[in-house]
């Protein structure tokens, strides 16, 4: 799902109307990529070329979801396997120069690959059970370091690596399939389609910090298992230095909210999605599946300590990072009026679900405006001046 990529595959995020986001995904069953044959691409009919020029991930997935072969399977963070939906399955890519910087420590890559997949299971209220890995890497890649890190983290989550495939490639390509089952005491799977007017909208944690970390990586920050090395920046106060290191870790080593997903699966109703592509885009997706509208308050979006000051120091718009940055991997969910998440999860109410189909944001002065569907789409046309991912 990429176009041409920069060295780090990382866009700079500027302005409220920015498209700076990362990691767009939908869960499709399989797929292959073959190198171009000599002589160029095969000819296509004019209508096929016209369709390809205007295709986006949203339009492609909508087209797939409408086909009878995929009826009822697409639209959530993982697919519920018929006939009785005892298990869910998800899959995600991590590609060097697209999803993470080339040369990333193999141990960090393994943890990142696992976390982004676990986040999809969290958004379904699923308990991880088995994993299948496809890994292609160049000569010299630290395979044993990668697998040691992956197995250690999987064991912490009760997850078993049950199989996979290995290959050689010019750059690292890793794809992980996870199978999840219901938690003990779970009443249901979490779905994007369960929001109703009057529900409160919650976020499971701070947002925008990962996008800030991505910008620091684009500017030269590096991270390994022993810590973060920051690029040469204008001298930062101690608290902003800590904020910068935390942002880089948040971007490269996200944490899935499995425990929150388990808690939500024991509630009678509510919708959920993980924030992988930005609050704005993922809220639009949830509202579309539930056929509802929503309003959120910009001032209530949770921020990490030092986040806004550091963003402004780097010339970035904090709100744009929060709404469109993505890869926060916290849960965005709804609960009926009168219900509230357990305090131990640190969630915050940020808005409410409404009738209709409009999605709006309220600024600090109380003015409401349409919330643009901000987010990166690997199949869409590139925004002028933006780096590819």
PyMOL commands that set and color helices and strands:
alter all, ss='L'
color gray80, all
select helices_A, chain A and resi 46-54+57-65+68-70+106-124+143-156+192-194+209-218+238-252+258-265+279-290+298-300+307-313+318-324+343-345
alter helices_A, ss='H'
color red, helices_A
select strands_A, chain A and resi 79-80+87-95+126-137+160-168+173-182+200-203+222-224+227-229+272-274+293-297+331-335+348-354+359-362+368-370
alter strands_A, ss='S'
color yellow, strands_A
deselect
rebuild
show_as cartoon
